[in-house]
Amino acid sequence: MDLDELQAGTSILLPEIEEAPKSRREFYGHIHRKLNEFRARGLPLPEDLLRIERILEDDFCAESQGR
């Protein structure tokens, strides 16, 4: 991913999370909703957001299993 793609992907979320999310789950919700907007419009999904979403999902899964 080049710098322009990275900046575009992360700048998409900034207006929505200017107030710091209160939890990782809230942050995950912002990312998940933004990715769903991209999917609904048929737009390419920013890799950085997909990566963050996967990391958080893995963390939540591990927490729920007591790891």
KAJORA-V890478 format. One record per residue. N is the residue number from 0. RES is the residue in one letter. PHI is phi in whole degrees, 0 to 359 (NA if undefined). OMEGA is omega in whole degrees, 0 to 359 (none if undefined). Layout:
n->N res->RES phi->PHI omega->OMEGA
n->N res->RES phi->PHI omega->OMEGA
This chain:
n->0 res->M phi->NA omega->180
n->1 res->D phi->274 omega->185
n->2 res->L phi->300 omega->180
n->3 res->D phi->298 omega->179
n->4 res->E phi->295 omega->180
n->5 res->L phi->297 omega->179
n->6 res->Q phi->296 omega->180
n->7 res->A phi->296 omega->181
n->8 res->G phi->295 omega->183
n->9 res->T phi->284 omega->181
n->10 res->S phi->292 omega->179
n->11 res->I phi->298 omega->183
n->12 res->L phi->276 omega->188
n->13 res->L phi->307 omega->180
n->14 res->P phi->299 omega->183
n->15 res->E phi->281 omega->184
n->16 res->I phi->237 omega->177
n->17 res->E phi->302 omega->171
n->18 res->E phi->277 omega->185
n->19 res->A phi->303 omega->176
n->20 res->P phi->300 omega->182
n->21 res->K phi->282 omega->181
n->22 res->S phi->207 omega->176
n->23 res->R phi->295 omega->180
n->24 res->R phi->294 omega->177
n->25 res->E phi->294 omega->177
n->26 res->F phi->299 omega->178
n->27 res->Y phi->301 omega->180
n->28 res->G phi->301 omega->177
n->29 res->H phi->299 omega->181
n->30 res->I phi->296 omega->182
n->31 res->H phi->299 omega->179
n->32 res->R phi->296 omega->180
n->33 res->K phi->296 omega->178
n->34 res->L phi->296 omega->177
n->35 res->N phi->295 omega->175
n->36 res->E phi->297 omega->178
n->37 res->F phi->300 omega->181
n->38 res->R phi->300 omega->182
n->39 res->A phi->297 omega->181
n->40 res->R phi->268 omega->180
n->41 res->G phi->72 omega->181
n->42 res->L phi->272 omega->176
n->43 res->P phi->294 omega->182
n->44 res->L phi->272 omega->179
n->45 res->P phi->296 omega->183
n->46 res->E phi->301 omega->181
n->47 res->D phi->295 omega->178
n->48 res->L phi->290 omega->177
n->49 res->L phi->298 omega->180
n->50 res->R phi->297 omega->179
n->51 res->I phi->296 omega->179
n->52 res->E phi->300 omega->180
n->53 res->R phi->296 omega->180
n->54 res->I phi->299 omega->180
n->55 res->L phi->295 omega->178
n->56 res->E phi->300 omega->178
n->57 res->D phi->298 omega->178
n->58 res->D phi->298 omega->180
n->59 res->F phi->296 omega->178
n->60 res->C phi->297 omega->180
n->61 res->A phi->297 omega->178
n->62 res->E phi->298 omega->183
n->63 res->S phi->292 omega->179
n->64 res->Q phi->262 omega->176
n->65 res->G phi->77 omega->179
n->66 res->R phi->265 omega->none
